Amino acid sequence: MAAKKKKSTHGESSIAQNRQATHDYFIEERFEAGIVLLGWEVKSLRAGKLQLKESYVILKNGEAWLLGAHISALLSASTHVVANNTRTRKLLLHRHELSKLIGSVERKGYTLIPLAMYWNKGRAKLEIGLAKGKQLHDKRATEKDRDWQREKQRVMAGQR
């Protein structure tokens, strides 16, 4: 009997996930943003050469910018293009989304964290999370809950 293929929650296919984000932050709300890329960056993304672990999003002059995302250049990249792996990239959001994010970040103390990058209809999209930081005891409680859920599943599977 063949196992069912799990559908991706993000469009066509995932490029990279930021698993550390859900460990370090409470994700309140998620937004999908387009991203301005150069040609060599798109080729590298198709090859899966992206790291989101230490990246973050800032809001400056009414625009959103992605900092710290590392896109490695391919070896076959053009020789006349100078690849800056961690350059600042502009994010494309609707005006009402930007104003909501600006209000939350400036007034309520939230932060913006990139959660995942994926392809949606042939375009690279970035999932951004509006997040609050977790304290050490919150991280422990989350891990305890996760372990309890896993143990519960084992017990239920054993009873069948």
C-alpha positions in Angstrom: 0.0 0.0 0.0 1.5 3.3 -1.1 1.8 6.1 1.4 -0.1 9.3 0.6 2.1 12.2 -0.6 1.9 15.1 1.9 0.9 18.3 0.1 3.1 21.3 0.7 1.5 24.2 2.5 3.4 26.6 0.2 2.4 26.6 -3.4 4.4 24.4 -5.7 7.6 23.6 -3.8 9.7 24.7 -0.9 13.2 26.2 -1.3 14.2 26.6 2.4 12.7 26.6 5.9 13.7 28.5 9.0 13.1 25.9 11.6 14.9 27.8 14.3 12.3 30.6 14.1 9.5 28.5 15.6 11.8 27.5 18.4 12.8 31.0 19.3 9.6 33.0 18.6 5.8 32.8 19.0 4.5 33.4 15.5 1.4 35.5 15.8 0.6 36.1 12.1 2.0 35.1 8.7 2.4 37.1 5.5 3.4 36.2 2.0 5.8 38.6 0.3 7.4 38.8 -3.1 11.1 39.4 -3.3 13.2 41.4 -5.7 16.0 39.1 -7.0 18.8 39.2 -9.6 19.1 36.5 -12.3 22.0 34.6 -10.7 20.0 34.5 -7.4 17.0 32.9 -9.1 19.3 30.2 -10.6 20.8 29.6 -7.2 17.3 29.3 -5.6 16.3 26.8 -8.2 19.4 24.8 -7.0 18.3 25.2 -3.4 21.3 27.3 -2.3 19.5 29.4 0.3 20.0 29.8 4.1 17.4 31.7 6.2 18.7 30.8 9.6 20.2 34.2 10.7 18.1 36.4 8.5 15.6 39.0 9.6 13.3 41.6 8.1 13.5 45.4 8.8 11.0 48.2 7.9 12.7 51.3 6.6 11.0 54.3 4.9 7.7 52.5 4.5 9.4 49.5 2.8 10.3 46.0 3.9 13.9 44.7 3.5 15.3 41.2 4.0 18.8 41.2 5.6 21.1 38.3 6.3 19.7 35.8 3.9 22.5 33.9 2.3 22.1 32.9 -1.3 25.2 31.1 -2.5 26.3 31.7 -6.1 26.5 28.7 -8.4 29.9 27.8 -9.8 28.5 28.2 -13.3 27.5 31.8 -12.6 28.5 34.4 -15.2 32.1 35.7 -14.7 31.1 39.4 -15.2 28.6 39.4 -12.4 30.0 40.0 -8.9 27.9 38.0 -6.5 27.1 39.5 -3.1 25.7 36.5 -1.2 24.1 38.5 1.7 23.0 41.7 0.0 19.9 43.5 1.3 16.8 42.4 -0.8 13.6 44.4 -1.1 10.3 42.6 -0.2 7.1 43.3 -2.0 4.0 43.7 0.1 0.6 45.5 -0.2 0.4 48.9 1.4 -2.2 47.8 4.0 0.1 44.9 5.0 3.0 47.2 5.3 1.1 49.7 7.5 -0.1 46.8 9.7 3.4 45.5 10.1 4.9 48.9 10.8 2.3 49.5 13.5 2.9 46.2 15.2 6.7 46.4 15.1 6.9 50.0 16.3 4.2 50.2 18.8 3.7 46.6 20.1 7.3 45.4 20.1 7.0 42.6 17.6 9.7 41.5 15.2 9.6 40.2 11.6 11.2 36.8 10.9 11.5 35.0 7.6 9.9 31.6 8.0 10.2 29.9 4.6 10.9 30.6 0.9 9.0 28.7 -1.8 7.9 28.8 -5.4 4.4 30.0 -6.1 3.4 29.9 -9.8 7.0 30.2 -10.9 7.8 33.2 -8.6 9.9 33.1 -5.4 7.8 34.0 -2.3 8.9 34.6 1.2 6.7 33.8 4.2 7.2 36.3 7.0 6.1 35.8 10.5 5.0 38.6 12.9 6.6 37.2 16.1 7.3 37.8 19.8 10.4 36.4 21.4 10.3 33.3 23.6 11.8 33.2 27.1 13.8 30.1 28.1 10.9 28.7 30.2 8.6 29.1 27.1 11.0 27.1 25.0 11.0 24.4 27.6 7.2 24.3 27.8 7.0 24.0 24.0 9.4 21.1 24.0 7.6 19.4 26.8 4.3 19.7 24.9 5.8 18.4 21.7 7.2 15.4 23.6 3.9 14.7 25.2 2.0 14.8 21.9 4.6 12.4 20.4 4.2 10.0 23.3 0.4 10.2 23.0 0.6 9.3 19.4 2.8 6.3 20.2 0.3 5.0 22.8 -2.6 5.5 20.5 -0.8 3.7 17.6 0.0 0.8 20.0 -3.6 0.3 21.0 -4.7 -0.4 17.4 
